[in-house]
Each structure stands twice: as C-alpha cells, then as structure tokens.
Amino acid sequence: MQNWDTALDDLNRLKEYIENNSFGSSLQSLQQRTWLIHWSLFVFFNHPKGRDLIIDMFLYQHLYLNAIQTICPHILRYLATAVITNKTRRNALKDLIKVIQQESYAYRDPVTEFLEHLHVNFDFDGAQQKLRQCETILSNDFFLVACVKEFIENARFMIFETFCRIHQCISINMLAEKLNMEPQDAERWIVDVIRNAQLNAKIDSKLGHVVMGTQTISPYHQLIEKTKALTFQTQTLGDNVEKKLNSRAQDTVGF
C-alpha cells in the first residue's frame, strides 16, 4: 500500500542526513544529492503537495540547483513540468527560464524549448510545434504520463495569456491555429478561460474576435510576486549559516 506522506517524511529525513554528514569530499556530497534528486521524483509526482515541493527544492535551494546544473540538467524537464502545471507558482517562471537559458548549451528537450519559444523568443509557431512534441514526450515518461492532459491545458493557457498580452484584438481562427484546435472548440475553450481566470476580455462572435481590456497589476501584487521566492532563499541562507556555526563549534571542541 502506497503512503506518500510517509514517503515524504522519509525523503526529508534522508535529505537532512545528507546535509548534516560529510561524505569524504565535495564530489561525493554532490553525488549523494544527485541520487536524492532522482529518488525524490517518485514522491513529488505522487504527493498532493509534490509540485510545490519540487519547485522549492530544485529551484530555490542552491545546493540542489547546483547539482542539477552540474550533473543532471535533464531534471529541468520535471521542474519545468511542475511549474507549468502549477498555476499558483507562476511566479517561479522567470527564475526557471533563467536557469533553462543558462543550461541550454548542455540540455534541451521539447518541454524546456516550449518555454524558451514562448517566453524568450515569443515564437508562437515554434511553441505550438514544441507543445505537440511535449505531448509525445510526457506520454512516454514514467513520472509525467499522469499529467499529460493537465500539462497541455496549462500550456495552452500560457500561449493564450502571452498572446493576449501582446495583442489587443485577436482573431479566434488565428488563436485556434496557435492552440492547435478547431475554431469552434477554441471559442468554447476561450470562453471558459475568460470566465474561470476572470480575464478582462470579451468575445465578438460576429467578427470572430477576442477583444482584450487593459490588464493592470496593483503595486501590492507586484510586491507579493517579487518577494515570494525570498522566503526559500532566506531559509537556505539560514541553513548554510547554521551549518558553518556548527562546523566551527565542532572545531573548537576538537581543540
């Protein structure tokens, strides 16, 4: 019987053990973190809070981000999928894209390239092509096969949202093409998105257009978005300081 809460507790205990013990060299410690990163995928893509936890650990804890960048950049596929399918953590998107760009020389796949095409190059045709490839890639990935439908839905929303930021009046037929959907299906999908996401937009069915209103973000929400990641960075910094102090205390006792 699977118990993912217990598995998460075990994972955290193992993580604490790795961080509090010396393995002879920095390289060995790096290898231990790398193994933990791979093992953690079983938990993160099954636990209800896993897609929040994977972002916190892989993106905002420096030691684990360093392990990914140094030894296993292919893990960026799983981190990117967690961000794309997690609407409450879209604030992590900018930080993720920076990492993807930094590591693009070492690793690329349709998931990371989708984000690059959409949010760096604003190449909507390229993003659509990569989205088709993503469906195939995720369908054949042991950890991601269960979230293919959710991934496609959220990726389409990201294309729609980004396209709407650039254009004020958009042809539904053009949007349908960008989203790889039939025009009638695209119109119904857009109506649901506007209603559920409370977007300032309306559909002109006679002309077949989506007309966007002005989207304003209050200074309060801008501040909240920019400071969300600071909690995890501060925690990581505090952990590092505590380890340094403990190490010095042990050296003092040794004398």
C-alpha positions in Angstrom: 0.0 0.0 0.0 1.4 3.4 -1.0 1.7 6.1 1.6 3.1 9.2 0.1 3.0 11.2 3.4 5.3 8.7 5.0 7.5 8.6 1.9 7.8 12.4 2.1 8.8 12.2 5.7 11.5 9.6 4.8 12.7 11.7 2.0 13.1 14.7 4.3 15.0 12.6 6.8 17.3 11.3 4.1 17.8 14.9 2.9 18.7 16.1 6.4 21.1 13.2 6.8 22.9 14.1 3.6 23.2 17.7 4.5 24.5 17.1 8.1 27.1 14.4 7.2 30.4 14.6 5.4 31.0 12.0 2.7 34.7 12.5 2.4 34.7 15.0 -0.4 32.5 17.7 -2.0 32.2 15.5 -5.1 30.7 12.6 -3.0 28.3 15.0 -1.3 27.3 16.2 -4.8 26.7 12.7 -5.9 24.5 11.9 -2.9 22.4 15.0 -3.6 22.1 13.9 -7.2 20.8 10.5 -6.2 18.3 12.1 -3.8 17.0 14.4 -6.6 16.3 11.3 -8.8 14.7 9.3 -5.9 12.5 12.3 -4.9 10.7 12.3 -8.3 8.7 9.2 -7.1 7.4 11.3 -4.2 7.0 14.7 -5.8 4.9 13.4 -8.7 2.6 11.4 -6.4 2.2 13.5 -3.3 -0.6 16.1 -3.3 1.9 18.9 -2.5 4.7 17.5 -4.6 4.7 20.0 -7.3 5.1 22.8 -4.8 7.9 21.0 -3.0 9.8 20.1 -6.2 9.9 23.9 -7.1 11.1 24.8 -3.6 13.8 22.2 -3.5 15.1 22.1 -7.1 14.8 25.8 -8.0 15.3 27.7 -4.7 17.7 25.5 -2.7 21.1 26.4 -4.1 22.8 23.0 -3.3 20.2 21.1 -5.3 20.0 23.5 -8.1 23.8 23.3 -8.3 23.6 19.5 -8.5 21.1 19.7 -11.3 23.2 22.2 -13.3 26.4 20.3 -12.7 25.4 16.6 -13.1 21.8 16.1 -14.1 20.4 19.0 -16.2 17.8 16.6 -17.6 15.9 17.1 -14.3 14.9 20.5 -15.7 12.2 18.7 -17.7 10.5 17.7 -14.4 11.0 21.1 -12.8 9.5 22.8 -15.9 6.5 20.5 -15.9 5.9 21.2 -12.2 5.9 25.0 -12.9 3.7 24.8 -16.0 1.1 22.6 -14.3 1.1 24.6 -11.0 -1.0 27.8 -11.5 -0.2 29.0 -8.0 3.5 29.1 -8.6 3.7 31.0 -11.9 5.9 33.5 -10.0 8.7 30.9 -10.3 8.5 31.0 -14.1 11.1 33.9 -14.5 13.6 32.1 -12.3 13.1 28.8 -14.1 13.6 30.4 -17.6 16.8 32.0 -16.4 18.1 28.5 -15.4 16.9 26.9 -18.7 18.7 29.6 -20.7 21.9 29.1 -18.7 21.8 25.3 -19.3 20.5 25.3 -22.9 24.0 24.5 -24.1 24.0 21.3 -22.1 20.4 20.2 -22.2 17.3 20.8 -24.2 14.1 19.0 -24.7 10.6 19.9 -26.0 9.4 21.0 -22.5 12.3 23.4 -21.9 12.2 24.6 -25.5 8.5 25.3 -25.3 9.2 27.8 -22.5 12.0 29.3 -24.4 10.0 29.8 -27.6 7.0 31.2 -25.7 8.6 33.4 -23.1 12.0 34.3 -24.5 11.6 34.4 -28.3 7.8 35.0 -28.4 7.7 32.5 -31.2 4.2 31.2 -31.0 4.5 28.8 -34.0 7.6 27.3 -32.5 5.8 27.0 -29.1 2.9 25.2 -30.8 5.2 22.8 -32.5 7.1 22.0 -29.3 3.7 21.6 -27.5 2.9 18.7 -29.9 6.3 17.1 -29.1 5.7 17.6 -25.4 2.5 15.5 -25.6 4.6 12.6 -27.0 7.5 13.1 -24.6 5.2 13.2 -21.5 3.1 10.3 -22.6 6.3 8.1 -22.6 7.8 9.4 -19.4 7.2 7.2 -16.3 6.9 10.2 -13.9 4.9 12.5 -16.2 2.4 10.3 -18.0 -0.3 11.0 -15.4 -0.2 14.8 -16.0 -0.2 15.0 -19.8 -3.8 16.4 -20.1 -3.1 18.9 -17.3 0.2 19.9 -18.9 -1.5 20.5 -22.3 -4.3 22.5 -20.8 -2.0 24.8 -18.8 0.4 25.2 -21.7 -2.4 26.3 -24.0 -3.5 28.8 -21.3 0.1 30.1 -21.2 0.1 30.6 -25.0 -3.2 32.3 -24.9 -2.2 34.6 -22.0 1.1 35.6 -23.6 -0.6 36.2 -27.0 -3.2 38.4 -25.3 -0.5 40.5 -23.6 0.9 41.4 -27.0 -2.3 41.9 -29.0 -5.5 43.8 -28.1 -7.8 42.3 -30.8 -7.2 38.7 -31.8 -8.8 36.6 -34.4 -10.4 33.4 -33.0 -9.2 31.5 -36.1 -5.7 32.7 -35.5 -5.8 31.7 -31.8 -7.2 28.3 -32.8 -4.3 27.8 -35.1 -1.8 28.8 -32.4 -3.5 26.5 -29.9 -3.8 23.6 -32.4 -7.5 23.4 -32.0 -10.6 23.7 -34.3 -12.1 27.2 -34.3 -15.4 26.1 -32.6 -13.5 24.2 -29.9 -11.1 27.1 -29.5 -14.0 29.6 -29.0 -15.6 27.4 -26.3 -12.2 26.9 -24.6 -11.5 30.7 -24.7 -15.0 31.4 -23.1 -14.2 29.0 -20.3 -10.7 30.5 -19.8 -12.1 34.1 -19.7 -14.7 33.0 -17.2 -12.5 30.9 -14.9 -9.4 33.2 -15.0 -11.6 36.3 -14.7 -9.7 38.0 -17.6 -10.7 41.4 -18.8 -11.8 40.3 -22.2 -14.9 39.7 -24.4 -15.7 37.7 -27.5 -17.2 39.3 -30.6 -18.8 36.3 -32.2 -20.0 38.2 -35.3 -16.5 39.3 -36.2 -14.8 36.2 -34.7 -12.5 38.3 -32.5 -11.4 38.3 -28.9 -11.1 41.9 -27.6 -8.8 42.3 -24.6 -9.3 45.0 -22.0 -6.4 46.7 -20.1 -4.8 44.3 -17.6 -3.4 46.2 -14.6 -1.5 44.7 -11.7 -1.6 46.6 -8.4 1.7 47.6 -6.8 0.7 45.4 -3.9 0.5 42.2 -6.0 3.7 43.1 -7.8 5.5 43.3 -4.5 4.0 40.0 -3.3 5.1 38.3 -6.6 8.7 39.6 -6.2 9.0 38.6 -2.5 7.6 35.1 -2.7 10.9 33.5 -3.6 12.7 35.3 -0.8 11.3 33.0 1.9 13.0 30.0 0.4 16.2 31.9 -0.3 16.3 33.2 3.3 15.7 29.7 4.7 18.6 28.3 2.5 20.9 31.1 3.7 19.9 30.5 7.3 20.6 26.7 6.9 24.0 27.4 5.5 24.9 29.9 8.3 23.8 27.3 10.9 26.0 24.6 9.3 29.0 27.0 9.3 28.4 27.8 13.0 28.1 24.1 13.9 31.2 23.3 12.0 33.2 25.9 13.8 31.8 24.8 17.2 32.9 21.2 16.5 36.4 22.5 15.5 36.6 24.5 18.8 35.6 21.4 20.8 38.3 19.4 19.0 41.0 21.9 20.2 
